[in-house]
């Protein structure tokens, strides 16, 4: 592969469904190589992994170490074997649209010629809907808080800022990396015409007194996450706030406001409301105490729905 524009995709897996095979097959049409990392799946489908080994480098972690550790393992493996110019990180339930890589690299080249220090290129749209953007008047848009799935990361930027923060385990890993890139003067631009298909949580109808909530005739949903995930969201948000509030105050304050609204919606309209509230309280407490890594087993048990 030509190192100047080479791309290796790194895909994190956890009990991957069989349909991931076709996703990887389609992904290979756009990238040079694919690395898949199984994050300690407790009940893996061995037939799926056998098929994956025919089309990708497969890494299997012995235990669940979190999304950051899984992606870091894949990134380091890719760089050791091929030294690509870019790595594309993906979740197993994500898929890039046609022409994604070509469009992203073309946008990056235009931005570099305009004097922009490009650290990563993110999707312009998710499921066809434009992502939330930072304010700006130039031709290169930047996402407000882009998620890691579908992000094309410059390996030269990784050399300067480091890998993903494994102490966060899951949730806010992408936000912290975004903040760190910007702290070092890099921009995360959106790729023109780059769309990512992605599943965000489990959609459940939003109801008040048993009736569906509608705005402008559109029925609204609550995107449900398990209480242990909400714990990570709350805990890691505290960590981000303490780290980046002084250097990136507007970004942090908006992020905290949005997350507070999402939490309020969850505990007002979602299932397991008391468990979600406990998860938020415990997450904030542990964030203030500086706790990191995997959720403690006793807290996870306490937050598990019966």
WOJO-V818232 format. One record per residue. N is the residue number from 1. PHI is phi in radians with two decimals (none if undefined). BURIAL is b if it has 9 or more other C-alpha atoms within 8 Angstrom, else e. Layout:
N_PHI_BURIAL, N_PHI_BURIAL
//
This chain:
1_none_e, 2_-1.36_e, 3_-1.11_e, 4_-1.03_e, 5_-2.23_b, 6_-1.24_b, 7_-2.32_b, 8_-2.03_b, 9_-1.56_b, 10_-2.07_b, 11_-2.00_b, 12_-1.57_b, 13_-2.22_b, 14_-2.65_b, 15_0.78_b, 16_-1.12_b, 17_-1.32_e, 18_-1.02_e, 19_-1.16_e, 20_-1.12_b, 21_-1.03_b, 22_-1.18_e, 23_-1.10_b, 24_-1.17_b, 25_-1.05_b, 26_-1.23_e, 27_-1.08_b, 28_-1.08_b, 29_-1.22_e, 30_-1.93_b, 31_-2.07_b, 32_-1.39_b, 33_-2.51_b, 34_-2.28_b, 35_-2.07_b, 36_-1.96_b, 37_-2.14_b, 38_-1.51_b, 39_-1.56_b, 40_1.14_b, 41_-0.95_b, 42_-1.30_e, 43_-2.41_e, 44_-1.27_e, 45_-1.58_b, 46_-1.09_e, 47_-1.10_e, 48_-1.11_b, 49_-1.22_b, 50_-1.09_e, 51_-1.22_b, 52_-1.11_b, 53_-1.14_b, 54_-1.40_e, 55_-2.28_b, 56_-2.69_b, 57_-1.33_b, 58_-1.99_b, 59_-2.01_b, 60_-2.17_e, 61_-1.37_b, 62_-1.27_e, 63_-2.46_e, 64_-1.25_e, 65_-1.96_b, 66_1.69_b, 67_-1.08_b, 68_-1.14_b, 69_-1.14_b, 70_-1.11_b, 71_-1.16_b, 72_-1.05_b, 73_-1.06_b, 74_-1.18_b, 75_-1.11_b, 76_-1.13_e, 77_-1.12_b, 78_-1.09_b, 79_-1.24_b, 80_-1.18_e, 81_-1.45_e, 82_-2.23_e, 83_0.86_e, 84_-1.27_b, 85_-1.35_b, 86_-2.40_b, 87_-2.17_b, 88_-1.83_b, 89_-1.68_b, 90_-2.51_b, 91_-1.52_b, 92_-1.23_b, 93_-1.80_e, 94_-2.02_b, 95_-2.64_b, 96_-1.42_b, 97_-1.34_b, 98_-1.03_e, 99_1.30_e, 100_-1.00_b, 101_-1.14_b, 102_-1.07_e, 103_-1.14_b, 104_-1.12_b, 105_-1.21_b, 106_-1.12_e, 107_-1.10_b, 108_-1.08_b, 109_-1.13_e, 110_-1.10_e, 111_-1.15_b, 112_-1.10_b, 113_-1.13_e, 114_-1.50_e, 115_1.57_e, 116_-1.58_b, 117_-1.53_b, 118_-1.49_b, 119_-1.68_b, 120_-2.87_b, 121_-2.12_b, 122_-1.97_b, 123_-1.06_b, 124_-1.43_b, 125_-2.39_b, 126_-2.02_b, 127_0.91_e, 128_1.46_e, 129_-1.85_e, 130_-1.07_e, 131_-1.32_b, 132_-1.16_e, 133_-1.96_b, 134_-1.28_e, 135_-1.15_e, 136_3.05_e, 137_-1.99_e, 138_-1.47_e, 139_-1.37_e, 140_-1.86_e, 141_-1.30_b, 142_-2.28_b, 143_-1.16_b, 144_-1.14_b, 145_-2.55_b, 146_-1.14_b, 147_-1.42_e, 148_-1.18_b, 149_-1.14_e, 150_1.58_b, 151_-1.63_b, 152_-1.68_b, 153_-1.81_b, 154_-1.27_b, 155_-1.22_b, 156_-1.17_e, 157_-1.18_b, 158_-1.05_b, 159_-1.08_e, 160_-1.54_e, 161_-1.86_b, 162_1.63_e, 163_-1.45_e, 164_-1.17_b, 165_-1.44_b, 166_-1.26_b, 167_-1.20_e, 168_-1.37_b, 169_1.23_b, 170_-2.42_b, 171_1.16_b, 172_1.26_b, 173_-1.06_b, 174_-1.20_b, 175_-1.09_b, 176_-1.12_b, 177_-1.15_b, 178_-1.02_b, 179_-1.09_b, 180_-1.20_b, 181_-1.03_b, 182_-1.14_b, 183_-1.07_e, 184_-1.66_e, 185_1.53_e, 186_-1.56_b, 187_-1.91_b, 188_-1.90_b, 189_-1.57_b, 190_-1.59_b, 191_-1.41_b, 192_-1.02_e, 193_1.32_b, 194_-1.57_b, 195_-2.05_b, 196_-2.11_b, 197_-1.58_b, 198_-2.69_b, 199_-1.72_e, 200_-1.97_e, 201_1.22_e, 202_-1.83_e, 203_-1.30_b, 204_-2.26_b, 205_-1.06_b, 206_-1.49_b, 207_-2.28_b, 208_-2.23_e, 209_0.95_e, 210_1.45_e, 211_-1.87_e, 212_-1.14_b, 213_-1.45_b, 214_-2.25_e, 215_-2.28_e, 216_0.94_e, 217_1.39_e, 218_-1.74_e, 219_-1.30_b, 220_-1.69_b, 221_-2.13_e, 222_-1.84_b, 223_-1.61_b, 224_-1.50_b, 225_-2.18_e, 226_-1.05_e, 227_-0.94_b, 228_-1.14_b, 229_-1.19_b, 230_-1.13_b, 231_-1.00_b, 232_-1.08_b, 233_-1.01_b, 234_-1.20_b, 235_-1.09_b, 236_-1.29_b, 237_-1.14_b, 238_-1.09_b, 239_-1.05_b, 240_-1.08_b, 241_-1.07_b, 242_-1.17_e, 243_-1.44_e, 244_-2.08_b, 245_-1.05_b, 246_-1.26_e, 247_-1.55_e, 248_-2.36_b, 249_-1.10_b, 250_-1.11_e, 251_-1.13_e, 252_-1.12_b, 253_-1.11_b, 254_-1.16_e, 255_-1.09_b, 256_-1.10_b, 257_-1.11_e, 258_-1.12_e, 259_-1.14_e, 260_-1.10_e, 261_-1.11_e, 262_-1.10_e, 263_-1.11_b, 264_-1.09_e, 265_-1.11_b, 266_-1.06_b, 267_-1.44_b, 268_-1.64_e, 269_-2.01_b, 270_-1.50_b, 271_-1.37_e, 272_0.93_e, 273_-1.09_b, 274_-1.17_e, 275_-1.14_b, 276_-1.13_b, 277_-1.11_b, 278_-1.07_b, 279_-1.08_b, 280_-1.13_b, 281_-1.11_b, 282_-1.17_b, 283_-1.13_b, 284_-1.11_b, 285_-1.02_b, 286_-1.21_b, 287_-1.13_b, 288_-1.16_b, 289_-1.42_e, 290_1.40_e, 291_-1.31_e, 292_-2.35_b, 293_1.36_e, 294_-1.14_b, 295_-1.02_b, 296_-1.01_e, 297_-1.03_e, 298_-1.18_e, 299_-1.23_e, 300_-1.08_b, 301_-1.08_e, 302_-1.12_e, 303_-1.67_b, 304_-1.38_b, 305_-1.04_e, 306_-1.20_e
//
